[in-house]
Amino acid sequence: MPEPVAPSELEQVTSNREWREQWQVDVEQDPYEIPLSELNPGHGDYFEANAALPIFERLRKEAPVHFCEASQFGPYWSVSSYEDVKYVDTHQDLFSSDIMNGGIRLGGRPLTEPPNPMMHLPMFIMADPPVHDDQRKVVAPLFSPSKLAELGDLIRMRAGTILDNLPRGETFNWVREVSVELTGQMLATLFDVPQEDRHKLIHWSDTVERIGDPDYFETPEEGFAEIWKCFEYFDAVWKERQARSEPGNDLISFLAHGESTKNMSPNEFLGNVLLLIVGGNDTTRNSISAGVLGLNQFPEQYDKLKADQAIIPNMVSEIIRWQSPVAHMCRTAMEDTELGGQKIKKWDKIAMWYMSGNRDVSQFDNPNELVIDRPNARQHLSFGFGVHRCLGNRLAEMQLRTLWGEIMKRFSHVEVVGEPKYLNSSFIRGITELPVRVHE
C-alpha cells in the first residue's frame, strides 16, 4: 500500500470525461458474475443507475471487509457490515479523518504537504481531535434543543407555504419544488443571508458533488473555481459579522467570533462553510425525496401512515435508514491492524458504507423494505457514530417530521408518476428528479 505522497503525484488529472471513460463499468452486469477482486463498489455509475445495493449485498455475504486494488480512487477497503462500520467509526484514534491523512472521501490520499491550495479545503469533519472537537463546539449551540424549538414554527410555516403553492393536476419534480426549497430556505436562515440567495447555497452544495462530472465541468479545477465563488460571497458576510460589537446568532457569526475558528485561513473557512452547507442540505433534502419514493414503492406503508400519523417520528428514522443519504465516509488506518479477518496496513484507505450497514440483515429484518413502524429504525448508521456523529441530525429529523405532518393535512396521496433519477456519486446517495402528482 502507498506511503503518503507528494502533491505532484496527485495533480496529474485528465479531463473529467477521459477520467470517466477510463474507469467505465457495466452497471447492468450481475454483480455476482464479477470477480470479487475486480469489484469497485465506489464507482458513481452504480449509484446513478441505482444498481449499487446488490453489490453490497454480495460483499456483506462474501467479503464484508473487501479490498479494491485498482480504481479511479486508488486502492481502498470497503467495510460493509453493520458492526464493522460501527467499529471503524467509533475508533477515531486508530482510523483518522484528517485531510492530511486522506480525509473522509474516496480519492483522498495521505499527503506529505498540502496540495494545490485552490483544491485543498480543510474542514472540521476532516480533522481529528482536538481540532475537530474545538471547531465543532463553536457551531454546536445553533443545533441545541432550545434553538431547534425556536425554529419549529418557522419550519412549519415554510413547509405549509411550499405545499400550498404546489401545482395541482399536473406533474412536477418533487425534488426541486419541495426538497430543495425547504432545505434551501433553512440554510439561508442558519447563515442569516437573504432568502433570495438560497439558490446560490444549493448551487454550491450541488457543485461539491459534481466536480468530477463531465456533464457539468470539463476538469475538477473548473468545479473548484466555481466553489471559490462561495468564498467570495461569504468573505463579505464574515467581515460584516466580525465587525459587529455583539455576535449574531448564526453560523457565520459563530465562526467569526469563535476562539478556534476566528483566525482560519481562507481555505479552512471555505471548507467549513461548505461542510455546513452540504451537511444542512443533502441529508434532509434526499430523505424528503426518499420518503415519497419509498411510500409509493411500498403502498401498504402509506396506508399505515394514513391510518396513524403518530407514526411519523419513527417513519422519519426509517426513511433515513432506507435512503442512507450519506453513502460512505472514509478513514485512514494510522497503524497496522486487523478487521474482519483482513490485515489492514498503516495508511490504507477504508470506506465505511453506511448504506450497506443499514441493509445488514443481521441488524434489520427485511432491510430492503421500508417499514415505517420498524422497532429499531433509530439504530441506523446514517448519522454516523462517535465524535463525528452528524451535528445537525435533530434539525434534519425535525424538518422531516414537520413536513410530513403538513403533507398529511393537505394531500390524500403524493403519487410518483415516473422514474426517479439519481446522482452520479458514491458519497451522497442523492435523488435528482422525482416526478409526482399531488391528490387532495
Helices and strands as residue ranges (DSSP letters): G 7-9, H 16-22, G 31-33, G 36-38, H 44-48, H 53-62, E 65-68, E 76-79, H 82-89, E 95-96, G 99-101, G 117-119, G 124-126, H 131-139, G 140-143, H 145-164, E 172-173, H 174-174, I 175-179, H 180-191, G 195-197, H 198-210, H 220-242, H 251-257, H 266-297, H 299-307, G 309-311, H 312-323, E 328-333, E 337-339, E 342-344, E 349-353, H 354-357, G 377-379, G 386-388, H 393-410, E 413-416, E 421-422, E 431-433, E 435-439
